[in-house]
Amino acid sequence: MCRSIKTLRPPAIPGKATEEEIRAAALQYVRKVSGFRAPAAHNQEVFDAAVDAVADATRDLLGGLKVRGAAAPAV
């Protein structure tokens, strides 16, 4: 896959992934899949919607993962 997309879960990163990290990974994924670094104006809306959808899916994934050996969140 795209080498510039990094792992966003512990222990690869300390703590929770930031919104900025999630958006950057989503953008890199959409760029890779679409083949466009920056889409033409007539594709911008669908490109941005794809980045939003991938970022949402990433948040859901990271929020649902249970990592063995990870400390339980403080309540």
N, C-alpha and C positions, 0 to 999 in steps of 0.2 A: 504494500500500500504506500501511501505518501509518507516519506521519511520525516517530514516536518510536523506531522501529527504526533504529539507525545501522549504517553499514558497519563490519564488524569485521575487515577485512583491511588489511595495509599497502598503500599508504602512507596510507590514511585514518586509521589509528591507528598509533602507533609500537609496534613489537614485536607480541607475541601477544595476542590477546583473552583477557581474564581469564574465569574461570568465572562470576564475577558478571555480566559483560557478556553472556556467552552466555545465561545463565539469564534475564536481563532481556529480551533480544531474543526468546527463546522464549516467555516469558510474554506479551509484547505481541502476538506473532503469534497465540497461542491466544486471547487476549482478542478480537482483531479478528475472527478467523474464527468464533468461537463467538457473538460478540455479547454476552458476559458479562464485566463487569469483575471480578466475584467470583461464582463459581457458587453455587447453592443447595447445601445439604448433600448432597442426593441425587445431585448431579453432581460433587462435589468429587474423588472418586477418579478418574473418567475425565478430568477437567480436568487434574489433577496428572500423570496418566500421559501426556497429550498434551504437556504442557510438558517432561517428561523426554524423550520421543521427539524432539521438535523440537530440544531442546538437544543430544541425541546426534547427530542428523543435522547440526546446525550444526558441532559439533566435527569430525565426519568431513569435511565440506565444507572447512572452514578448514584442516584438516590435509593435505588433498590438493591444494589450490590451488597452482599455480606462478605467481607474479606476476613478470612481466617487469620486469627492472631492479632487482628486490629483491636485497639482499645474501644470499648463501648462508649457511645456518646454520653457526655454528662447531661444529667437531667436536672 
